[in-house]
Each structure stands twice: as C-alpha cells, then as structure tokens.
Amino acid sequence: MRIVIEITKYLMLIMMGAYTYHAFKASAKKNDNALKKTFRQMTIFLFLFHFTGYFTMYIQLQSEKLLLLYGGQVVLFILVLGFYKIIYPTISGLLIRNMLMLLSIGYIVLTRLSFDKAVRQFIISGVALGLGLLVPIFVQRFSSIRKYGWIYGIVGLAFLVLVLLVGTENYGATSWLTVFGLFTIQPTEFVKLLFVFCIACLYSEKTDFKRVCAVTAMAAGTVLAVVFQRDLGGALIFFVTYIFMLYSATGKHLYLLSGLAGGSVASWVAYKLFDHVKVRVMAWRNPFVYIDKEGYQISQSLFAIGTGGWFGMGLYQGLPTTIPVVDSDFIFSAISEEFGGLFALCLILLCLNCFLHIINVSLKTRDSFFRLLSLGFGVMFGFQVFLSIGGVIKFIPSTGVTLPFISSGGSSIVAVIMMFMVIEGIINGDNSLNIRKADANIADDIHEE
C-alpha cells in the first residue's frame, strides 16, 4: 500500500508539472498544429491527474462514494469541454482547461479533508458551470450592460450595508447572510463582480476629474463597508483592484502613487483601530511565541509546509486537519504537506498563467469597457491568490481570503467561475476581433478532441 501511495504521489507531481509546462507553452505557441497538440496533451494530463488522485484515495478508503463522486466529476469535465466548444467555437482553450485543472485540485484536496464539503463544492461548481454557459452570450449580445455603472455600484453597496445590518458573524467577520434559515451566502464575493463592472462602465465613458472624484467616492464607500464587516482581506482586494483600474483608465501616475500611499496609511489606521488586525500582525511577526493561541494557526501551517518538503507526504499521509480552517483559508498548507513544495510551486505558476492570460486579453482588446473589465478581473484574481498564499506561508499577515477554485466556499466558487466566463465572453465578443483571431486555432483543437 505504502509503495503504491509513493508511486502515485510522484505521478501526480509529474503530471502537474507537465500540465503547467504545457500551459505556458500554449501561451507562446502561434502555430496551429503545435497548439492543437499542446492542448490535447493538457487535456490528457488533466484527466490522468484527476484519476490518479481519486485512485490513491480509493485504495486507502475502499469507498463506493468516492467512485460516484469521481465519476460525476469526470462527466462534468467532459460536458464542460463539449458544450462550451459547441456554443463558443472561439473559446479560450487555455483558460477553460486551467479552470478545470484548478477545480480538479480543489476536488481532490477537499475530498481528502471533508467528503461532505467536497460533494457540496462539486454540486455548486457544477451548477455554476452550467449557468456560466449563458454568461458569454450575455456579454456579447447585450451592449446595454455598459450603461448601468452607477446601478451596479449602488446595488453592490446596498448588499454590503444589508450584511452589516442583518448579517451573521463567522471567523471574526460579519460577511454572511442566512437565506430562509437554510444556507448562507457571502454577498461580498458577488459584489466584487458588480464593483468591477461599475468601475469599467463609468471610466469607459469618461475620465475627467469630476468623474474620478465621484467614482472614487463610491469605491471608498464600498471599501469602508467591507472594512466595517471586519473583512480586511476583502477590503484590500477591492482597493487594489480600483487603484489599478483607475490608473489604466487615466494613465496618470499621480493617481497610482496617491492610491498606494493612501492604502498604506489606511492599513496603519486599521492596525490601530481593530484588535483582530493587531492579533494577526502579532502572530505573523513571531507565531511560535504565541503558538498556544494567536499563533497556533500559522504555526501549524508552517509545520505542515515544512513536513511536506519538496515531494510531499502523499494523500492521507499527513496531518492537515490539525490546521484550523484548513479547507478554506489555509488549503494551500494542506496541498504543500501532502503534495509537496514542487507541486505547490506548479500551482502558483498555474495561477500566474491564468493571470497573465487575462491581462493579455485586456491588452489586446480595443474596446475600452472590455479592456477595463478584463484588467479589473485579472488584478482581482491575481491579488486574491497573492493574499491567500502569502498569508499561509507567512510572507504577509493572514487576511482570511480563499484560494480561487480550490478552497471550500460556495459563494467564492460561483463568483470566480462567473468571472472567468465573463472573460470568455470578452474573448468571443464582437468588439474584440483581434482576440478572437488569436484564439480561433483553439476552437479547431477542441473540435478534434
């Protein structure tokens, strides 16, 4: 048994490394035939990796539930690749495969940590991927979506205020709403989408000083509402996204420098005002001094990462469940312990590949609204990954944000899938013909698979 686990551990590392290599290779390839071959290989590595992960768990647990969950996920992956290629001939094959690869990592890790949460994640993500089929069509055909910037902003702010009034507290932040007493949602995740749409709409119209002041006031109100929820990680994401969208829209270095300086001052003020921020900073500075209480979570995270080494312990061979909130905020620690540091590095590179691809979409599109929209989502995705992983490895104080596509969380997984589907809509949009031409060869590859 132990020998089989060791073999599958290295096989998963090899397949993850090969997939990541081909993802960057696909980003650079221009030849149609070479791209077809690269995407075909990525698809093979995706399914082999997913199979190996569940095979490793099955030989240890011998549970029929695992087989059913695995089979459902395989069907989901096939349907996504099939339906999206039929409806959108010029879909970005790189982005859709990266999304499925990240989802597969999340499915495997969550199944190892909590089977029930893995099932819940699978169902929610499956529904989101189904609904996501409509998003690119909506982005392409309804040009009126760019006319409601102020409405997006007001609705988003109203949701945040509603959470402040009737929301429930969890892990120190009042960011959740209970719906009919049956389930909870985190509106902040969906407000992120409205926020980027709001800024893109308003700044694609004009960027004079009066407009900048008005939009900045709305953005500041949104950030403050998230701060009052005690969700400082979310507030940072909103703030950084706005600063870079503002800079991209105006091209003025003064706005960028002023925003970064203002953010630094705001961080200092937050440290002085909020006790939980002081605790996180204290735990970040020297977690082992406070290992019995404030520093316990980050200390366990560092122990897990160190124990895993370069190659990992193997599935079910580590102790990731000793880390508090490991299935959401600290899931990168579990990955590092049982999959290894090399695997974790490949995961970071894969997220970087997604970020660069989205930014490339922003640089290529000619439409100012789509350019700002893709830039905002790219910055939001990239910065969230940075905050999540940076807090886990003690590079920065923990901010309590999830790792996109991988961490447990229904609101988070739905929001990030919708974000990627909006990007697909931009790629296929009538106003982005240069991007459509660049990705046309991807469609040929998908039709051949």
C-alpha positions in Angstrom: 0.0 0.0 0.0 2.7 2.5 1.0 4.6 1.8 -2.2 1.6 2.5 -4.3 1.0 5.8 -2.5 4.6 6.8 -3.1 4.3 6.0 -6.8 1.1 7.9 -7.2 2.5 10.8 -5.3 5.3 11.2 -7.8 3.0 10.5 -10.7 0.7 13.4 -9.7 3.7 15.7 -9.3 4.9 14.7 -12.8 1.5 15.3 -14.4 1.0 18.6 -12.6 4.5 19.7 -13.7 3.8 18.6 -17.3 0.4 20.3 -17.4 1.9 23.6 -16.1 4.7 23.4 -18.6 2.3 22.9 -21.5 0.1 25.7 -20.2 3.0 28.2 -20.6 4.0 26.5 -23.8 0.5 27.1 -25.2 0.7 30.8 -24.3 3.7 31.2 -26.5 2.7 28.9 -29.4 1.4 30.6 -32.6 1.4 27.6 -35.0 -2.0 26.0 -35.3 -0.8 22.4 -35.4 1.5 22.9 -32.4 -1.3 24.5 -30.4 -3.6 21.5 -31.2 -1.0 19.1 -30.0 -0.3 21.1 -26.8 -4.0 21.4 -25.9 -4.6 17.7 -26.5 -1.7 16.9 -24.1 -3.1 19.3 -21.5 -6.4 17.5 -21.6 -4.8 14.1 -21.2 -2.7 15.3 -18.2 -5.8 16.9 -16.7 -7.8 13.6 -16.7 -4.8 11.5 -15.7 -4.1 13.7 -12.7 -7.7 13.6 -11.6 -7.9 9.8 -12.0 -4.6 9.3 -10.0 -5.8 11.5 -7.1 -9.0 9.6 -6.7 -7.3 6.2 -7.3 -4.9 7.0 -4.4 -7.8 7.8 -2.1 -9.8 4.8 -3.1 -7.2 2.2 -2.5 -6.9 3.5 1.1 -10.7 4.0 1.9 -12.4 1.5 -0.4 -15.5 3.7 -0.5 -18.0 3.4 -3.3 -19.0 7.0 -2.6 -15.5 8.1 -3.9 -16.2 6.3 -7.2 -19.6 8.0 -7.6 -18.0 11.4 -6.8 -15.1 10.8 -9.2 -17.5 9.6 -12.0 -19.7 12.7 -11.6 -16.7 15.0 -11.8 -15.4 13.3 -15.0 -18.8 13.7 -16.6 -18.8 17.3 -15.6 -15.4 17.9 -17.2 -16.5 16.2 -20.4 -19.7 18.2 -20.5 -17.9 21.5 -20.0 -15.4 20.8 -22.7 -18.1 19.5 -25.0 -20.9 22.1 -24.5 -18.6 25.1 -24.4 -16.9 24.1 -27.7 -20.3 23.8 -29.4 -21.7 27.1 -28.2 -18.5 29.1 -28.4 -16.3 28.0 -31.3 -13.6 30.5 -30.4 -13.4 29.8 -26.7 -10.1 30.2 -25.0 -8.9 26.6 -24.6 -6.2 27.6 -22.2 -8.4 29.4 -19.8 -11.1 26.7 -19.7 -8.6 23.9 -19.1 -6.7 25.9 -16.4 -10.0 26.4 -14.7 -10.8 22.7 -14.8 -7.4 21.8 -13.6 -7.7 24.1 -10.6 -11.1 22.7 -9.9 -9.8 19.1 -10.0 -7.0 20.0 -7.5 -9.7 21.5 -5.2 -12.0 18.5 -5.6 -9.2 16.1 -4.6 -7.9 18.1 -1.7 -11.4 18.8 -0.3 -12.4 15.1 -0.7 -9.4 14.2 1.4 -10.2 16.8 4.1 -14.0 16.5 4.2 -16.1 14.3 1.9 -19.3 16.3 2.6 -17.7 19.6 1.7 -16.2 18.1 -1.5 -19.7 16.9 -2.6 -21.1 20.4 -1.8 -18.3 22.1 -3.7 -18.9 19.7 -6.7 -22.6 20.4 -6.9 -22.3 24.2 -6.5 -19.5 24.4 -9.1 -21.4 22.1 -11.5 -24.4 24.4 -11.3 -22.2 27.5 -11.7 -20.5 26.0 -14.8 -24.0 25.2 -16.2 -25.2 28.8 -15.7 -21.8 30.0 -16.9 -22.8 28.8 -20.4 -25.1 31.9 -20.6 -22.6 34.5 -19.4 -20.5 34.9 -22.6 -23.7 35.2 -24.7 -25.0 37.9 -22.3 -21.7 39.8 -22.5 -21.5 39.6 -26.3 -25.1 40.4 -27.3 -26.3 42.9 -24.6 -24.3 46.0 -25.2 -26.6 47.8 -22.7 -24.7 46.2 -19.8 -22.2 49.0 -20.0 -24.8 51.7 -19.4 -25.6 50.9 -15.8 -22.4 51.7 -14.0 -24.0 53.7 -11.2 -26.7 51.0 -10.7 -24.0 48.3 -10.3 -22.2 50.4 -7.7 -25.4 51.3 -5.7 -26.7 47.7 -5.7 -23.3 46.4 -4.6 -23.1 49.0 -1.8 -26.7 48.2 -0.7 -25.9 44.5 -0.4 -22.9 45.3 1.8 -25.0 47.6 4.0 -27.6 44.8 4.3 -24.9 42.4 5.5 -23.9 45.0 8.1 -27.4 45.2 9.4 -28.6 41.6 9.4 -25.5 39.6 8.6 -24.1 36.8 10.7 -20.6 36.6 12.1 -18.1 33.9 11.2 -14.4 33.7 12.0 -14.5 37.3 13.3 -16.1 38.9 10.1 -19.7 39.8 9.6 -19.8 38.8 5.9 -22.5 36.2 5.7 -26.3 36.3 5.1 -28.5 33.4 6.1 -31.2 32.8 3.4 -34.5 31.4 4.7 -32.6 29.7 7.5 -31.4 27.0 5.0 -28.0 28.2 3.8 -25.6 31.1 4.0 -24.0 33.1 1.3 -21.2 35.7 1.3 -22.5 38.7 -0.7 -19.0 40.2 -0.8 -18.0 37.7 -3.4 -20.7 38.7 -5.8 -20.3 42.4 -5.0 -16.7 42.0 -6.4 -18.2 41.3 -9.8 -20.6 44.3 -9.6 -17.7 46.5 -8.4 -15.5 45.8 -11.4 -18.5 46.2 -13.8 -19.3 49.5 -12.1 -15.8 50.9 -12.5 -15.4 49.6 -16.1 -18.7 51.2 -17.1 -18.1 54.6 -15.6 -14.5 55.0 -16.7 -15.1 53.7 -20.2 -17.5 56.7 -20.6 -15.1 59.5 -19.4 -12.2 60.1 -17.1 -12.4 63.8 -16.3 -11.6 65.0 -12.8 -15.3 65.3 -11.8 -15.9 61.6 -12.8 -12.8 60.4 -11.0 -13.9 62.1 -7.8 -17.4 60.7 -8.0 -16.3 57.2 -8.7 -13.6 57.3 -6.1 -16.2 58.3 -3.5 -18.4 55.3 -4.4 -15.4 53.0 -4.4 -14.3 54.4 -1.0 -17.8 53.7 0.4 -17.6 50.1 -0.8 -14.2 49.6 0.7 -15.4 51.1 4.0 -18.5 48.9 4.1 -16.2 45.8 3.7 -13.9 47.2 6.4 -16.8 47.6 8.8 -17.6 43.9 8.2 -14.1 43.3 9.6 -13.2 41.6 6.3 -9.9 43.4 5.7 -8.7 40.9 3.1 -11.8 41.6 1.0 -11.3 45.4 1.5 -7.7 45.1 0.2 -8.9 43.3 -2.9 -11.5 46.0 -3.6 -9.0 48.7 -3.0 -6.1 47.4 -5.1 -8.4 46.5 -8.0 -9.8 50.0 -8.0 -6.4 51.7 -7.9 -5.1 49.7 -10.9 -8.4 50.2 -12.9 -8.2 53.9 -12.2 -4.6 54.1 -13.4 -5.3 52.1 -16.5 -8.3 54.3 -17.4 -6.5 57.6 -16.8 -2.8 56.8 -17.3 -1.9 59.2 -14.6 1.0 58.1 -12.3 -0.2 60.5 -9.6 -3.4 58.6 -9.1 -1.5 55.3 -8.7 1.1 56.7 -6.3 -1.6 58.6 -4.3 -3.7 55.5 -4.0 -0.8 53.3 -2.9 0.2 55.9 -0.3 -3.4 56.2 0.9 -3.6 52.5 1.2 -0.5 52.3 3.3 -2.0 55.0 5.7 -5.3 53.1 5.8 -3.5 49.9 6.7 -1.8 51.6 9.6 -5.1 53.1 10.8 -6.7 49.7 10.6 -3.9 48.2 12.7 -4.6 50.9 15.4 -8.4 50.5 15.3 -9.0 46.8 15.0 -7.8 44.3 17.7 -8.1 41.3 15.3 -5.7 43.0 12.9 -3.2 43.5 15.8 -3.5 39.8 16.6 -2.8 38.8 13.1 0.2 41.0 12.8 1.5 39.8 16.1 1.0 36.2 15.0 2.8 37.0 11.7 5.8 38.6 13.3 6.6 35.6 15.6 4.0 32.9 15.5 5.9 30.4 17.6 6.0 32.8 20.6 2.2 32.7 20.6 1.8 29.1 19.4 -0.7 28.2 22.1 -3.2 30.8 21.0 -2.8 33.6 18.5 0.0 32.0 16.5 -1.4 28.4 16.5 -2.9 28.5 13.0 0.1 30.0 11.2 2.5 27.8 13.2 0.6 24.6 12.2 0.6 25.9 8.6 4.4 26.3 8.6 4.8 22.9 10.3 2.7 21.3 7.5 4.6 23.0 4.7 7.9 22.0 6.3 6.8 18.5 6.9 5.8 18.0 3.2 9.2 19.0 1.9 9.7 19.1 -1.9 7.8 16.0 -2.7 5.0 15.8 -0.1 3.8 13.0 2.3 1.2 11.6 -0.1 -2.6 11.7 0.2 -3.8 10.7 3.7 -0.2 10.5 5.0 0.0 14.0 6.6 -2.0 15.8 9.3 -3.5 18.8 7.5 -6.7 18.6 9.6 -4.7 20.0 12.6 -4.7 23.4 10.9 -7.8 25.5 11.7 -9.9 26.4 8.7 -7.7 24.3 6.5 -10.4 23.6 3.9 -10.8 27.3 3.0 -8.2 29.9 4.1 -5.3 27.5 4.7 -5.9 24.9 2.0 -2.5 25.8 0.4 -0.9 24.3 3.6 -2.7 21.0 3.1 -1.6 20.9 -0.6 2.0 21.7 0.4 2.1 18.9 3.1 0.6 16.1 1.1 1.5 17.1 -2.5 4.9 18.8 -1.8 6.6 22.1 -2.4 7.3 21.4 -6.0 3.6 20.7 -6.6 2.7 23.9 -4.7 5.1 25.9 -6.9 3.5 24.5 -10.0 0.1 25.5 -8.6 1.4 29.1 -8.1 2.7 29.1 -11.7 -0.7 27.8 -13.0 -2.5 30.7 -11.2 0.1 33.1 -12.7 -0.6 31.6 -16.2 -4.3 32.4 -15.7 -3.5 36.0 -14.5 -1.2 36.6 -17.5 -3.7 35.3 -19.9 -6.4 37.6 -18.6 -4.1 40.6 -18.6 -3.2 39.7 -22.2 -6.9 39.8 -23.1 -7.0 43.3 -21.6 -4.0 44.4 -23.6 -5.4 43.1 -26.9 -9.0 44.2 -26.8 -9.8 47.5 -28.5 -13.0 48.2 -26.6 -12.3 50.4 -23.5 -15.1 48.8 -21.5 -13.9 45.3 -22.1 -10.3 46.3 -21.6 -11.1 47.7 -18.1 -13.3 44.8 -17.3 -10.7 42.2 -18.0 -8.0 44.2 -16.3 -10.1 44.5 -13.2 -10.9 40.8 -13.1 -7.3 39.9 -13.8 -6.0 42.1 -10.9 -8.7 40.8 -8.6 -7.9 37.2 -9.3 -4.1 37.7 -9.1 -4.2 39.7 -5.9 -6.5 37.3 -4.2 -4.1 34.4 -5.0 -1.3 36.5 -3.6 -3.2 37.3 -0.4 -4.2 33.7 0.2 -0.9 32.1 -0.4 1.1 34.9 1.1 -0.7 34.6 4.4 -0.3 30.9 4.5 3.5 30.9 4.0 4.0 33.9 6.4 5.0 36.2 3.7 2.3 38.7 4.8 -0.1 38.7 7.7 -3.1 36.3 7.2 -6.1 38.1 5.6 -8.5 35.2 5.6 -9.2 35.0 1.8 -9.9 31.9 -0.1 -7.7 30.4 -2.9 -9.8 30.7 -6.1 -11.3 27.4 -7.5 -9.7 25.3 -4.8 -10.8 26.5 -1.3 -14.2 25.4 0.1 -16.8 28.1 -0.3 -20.0 28.2 -2.4 -20.1 31.9 -2.9 -16.4 32.1 -3.8 -16.5 29.3 -6.4 -19.6 30.7 -8.1 -18.2 34.2 -8.3 -14.8 33.1 -9.7 -16.4 30.9 -12.3 -18.6 33.8 -13.4 -15.6 36.0 -13.6 -13.8 33.6 -15.9 -16.9 33.2 -18.0 -17.1 37.0 -18.4 -13.5 36.9 -19.7 -14.6 34.2 -22.2 -17.4 36.5 -23.3 -14.9 39.3 -23.9 -12.7 37.0 -25.9 -15.6 36.0 -28.1 -17.1 39.5 -28.2 -17.8 41.3 -31.4 -15.7 44.2 -30.3 -12.6 42.1 -29.7 -12.0 40.6 -33.1 -8.2 40.6 -32.7 -8.5 38.4 -29.7 -11.0 36.1 -31.4 -8.5 35.6 -34.3 -5.8 34.8 -31.8 -7.9 32.1 -30.1 -9.5 30.8 -33.3 -7.0 27.9 -33.5 -8.1 26.8 -30.1 -11.5 26.0 -31.5 -10.1 23.7 -34.1 -8.2 21.9 -31.4 -11.3 21.4 -29.2 -13.3 20.1 -32.2 -10.7 17.4 -32.8 -10.6 16.1 -29.2 
